[in-house]
Amino acid sequence: MLDEERLLAGFALLAGTAGQETEKWAPLCRACAEELEGRLRRDADREDERVYLAAAAEAAYRRAMILHSGQSGLNFSGPGLSVAANGGHGEDLRRLRDEMLALCSGLLEDDMVFSAV
């Protein structure tokens, strides 16, 4: 199991949380860490900082999806004015998650790399 303190520190940094807000998401962080650990090669260094960053990025991304599920963004129009905003924070976190997974791809059993399309 990854060190929870290090994992939560990475999550707080990437998700922009602090204190009790970070602690509230600890179960999600642990679940993401366990999932990633299950994909690591047997000889992979589980203390590698890339593993912590990838697990934290996955948790931050999933948190954003939970918080923003069902929200389609802000869309309205009026005479001479049209506004459309999708709240791209989730998309930014998805790209960040993909980049963190790519960084540790050599440590993963399936050597699966996610990339932005």
CORLINFEN-V785190 format. One record per residue. N is the residue number from 0. RES is the residue in three letters. PSI is psi in whole degrees, -180 to 180 (NA if undefined). Layout:
# CORLINFEN-V785190
N&RES&PSI + N&RES&PSI
This chain:
# CORLINFEN-V785190
0&MET&136 + 1&LEU&152 + 2&ASP&119 + 3&GLU&-36 + 4&GLU&-45 + 5&ARG&-41 + 6&LEU&-48 + 7&LEU&-34 + 8&ALA&-43 + 9&GLY&-42 + 10&PHE&-47 + 11&ALA&-42 + 12&LEU&-49 + 13&LEU&-34 + 14&ALA&-13 + 15&GLY&34 + 16&THR&171 + 17&ALA&156 + 18&GLY&-127 + 19&GLN&-31 + 20&GLU&-39 + 21&THR&-47 + 22&GLU&-34 + 23&LYS&-29 + 24&TRP&8 + 25&ALA&-42 + 26&PRO&-39 + 27&LEU&-42 + 28&CYS&-45 + 29&ARG&-42 + 30&ALA&-42 + 31&CYS&-39 + 32&ALA&-44 + 33&GLU&-40 + 34&GLU&-46 + 35&LEU&-41 + 36&GLU&-35 + 37&GLY&-20 + 38&ARG&-8 + 39&LEU&147 + 40&ARG&155 + 41&ARG&-39 + 42&ASP&4 + 43&ALA&143 + 44&ASP&107 + 45&ARG&-10 + 46&GLU&2 + 47&ASP&131 + 48&GLU&-30 + 49&ARG&-34 + 50&VAL&-44 + 51&TYR&-43 + 52&LEU&-41 + 53&ALA&-43 + 54&ALA&-42 + 55&ALA&-40 + 56&ALA&-40 + 57&GLU&-44 + 58&ALA&-41 + 59&ALA&-40 + 60&TYR&-47 + 61&ARG&-36 + 62&ARG&-46 + 63&ALA&-39 + 64&MET&-38 + 65&ILE&-47 + 66&LEU&-30 + 67&HIS&11 + 68&SER&137 + 69&GLY&-6 + 70&GLN&123 + 71&SER&4 + 72&GLY&-173 + 73&LEU&121 + 74&ASN&121 + 75&PHE&161 + 76&SER&155 + 77&GLY&-177 + 78&PRO&114 + 79&GLY&9 + 80&LEU&131 + 81&SER&128 + 82&VAL&132 + 83&ALA&123 + 84&ALA&128 + 85&ASN&4 + 86&GLY&62 + 87&GLY&8 + 88&HIS&-41 + 89&GLY&-41 + 90&GLU&-40 + 91&ASP&-43 + 92&LEU&-33 + 93&ARG&-44 + 94&ARG&-41 + 95&LEU&-45 + 96&ARG&-46 + 97&ASP&-40 + 98&GLU&-41 + 99&MET&-39 + 100&LEU&-38 + 101&ALA&-37 + 102&LEU&-35 + 103&CYS&17 + 104&SER&-34 + 105&GLY&-15 + 106&LEU&-10 + 107&LEU&142 + 108&GLU&-47 + 109&ASP&-4 + 110&ASP&34 + 111&MET&129 + 112&VAL&130 + 113&PHE&138 + 114&SER&152 + 115&ALA&142 + 116&VAL&NA
